[in-house]
């Protein structure tokens, strides 16, 4: 890419929804109603100058097995008892497309999988705008058979390996993309207007198409150009909102990827485990897929990734609070305004961020259809057929259990999660809260003389202007200084002067659509709590994962630093690195010495 565009700027503001039949009864009517609901979200997305190119929309269906077998029969493709099928975006160049198919075939053989065949997906170009047609990939459908006797979960993990190996081998081909490849779901998506998705993919008009659950999404790209691969739903979820912490989430996940250990999957060969650029929603989908593949269920994984406001919540059950605190020691939340609908092998669910900055309304019909959407009016139903309705609140989650036929409210999901392990006991035995311990007077910081104070001010880059106009005013009046002059100071990375480290932390792009918050006025939903110790393995619930020191802020005072270094686990296991060096030594020589 060239110019000012960067794929890391991808954020969405979209419409979404799901429809699920609680008894897992598949029907063609449910698919029709989902397409109709998607068409009613047209106002949520942008439209190109040609009047037909959309930002992207899609439909994710709970495995329509009879439909897939019928398509395979019509294409003379032999599918086994356990098989999967999915759409694949291929390069428009025939040789490149053939290379992609060969790569997938070879990787499948290495995993004891059999590619039964490929089928060209019929599309109607008249339902697609000129802009979308200019970038449309070749769309084909692949069928993959499992070895006889393979159960669906093991097959799903093998398909994950297959897809990730292909993505790594073909990472330089931007047109290659596997839309879905799972024994549990099947999806369609593209850069068409939501009302024309069923016209563009003519398979969606097939009489054999039936599903018991569907997730749908209309994308609105906030400040970037749409792409076929970035249309939603992704493989598990559809997301309305933005992940403001996305860069940190990606970096942390890349850092801890080698430490993830699951008896079900060796993740080390797939570094990085999530997309490091592109859509924030896609990275979140990748992360959810990692957790599910490693052994978590959907109800646990989503509450780990996007927890409610649990810290400083005096009315929350202590055992439930302990569940969130335990996983917060090994994982950070994916923060930002978010309304998410998702579906895996068992659950169809929706959750909101802890601030509730994106809406979600729901209703349950007399024929046991659960409908959740970003707004009302997407599903026509007589009022006397509505059994219950409402809207999700901040941090709440709702799920349809398609195995048991139950509708799970947030309280039901909370009960499941808090009962998974004795988290409260583990935290009580393992966590040391530095801010709550009695402080030995001997640990107090020594007073500074004028020369030492001046030295520290220089070390931390405190300028005379900041000292006199900001710090002094704050100390004397307990208020921030105000002024009216413009700021023509160069940004830190382009400045010729040495700047303090916090000057480098600036918003990278005008991308947030929610109001700023701080941990003082909104402590219920924001915290600066920081923990120190070796991180535990997300896939292993064990008491040793809770052996950490918890600080109420990432900023350490001299007193707290001394207290920390006096602890047995830190006293003998730390190294102090002095970052100062004589001016005549030079930076390169100092780095070698360090």
Order of alpha helices (4+ residues) and beta strands (2+ residues): beta-alpha-beta-alpha-beta-alpha-beta-alpha-beta-alpha-beta-beta-alpha-beta-beta-alpha-alpha-alpha-alpha-beta-beta-beta-beta-beta-beta-beta-alpha-alpha-beta-alpha-alpha-beta-beta-alpha-alpha-alpha
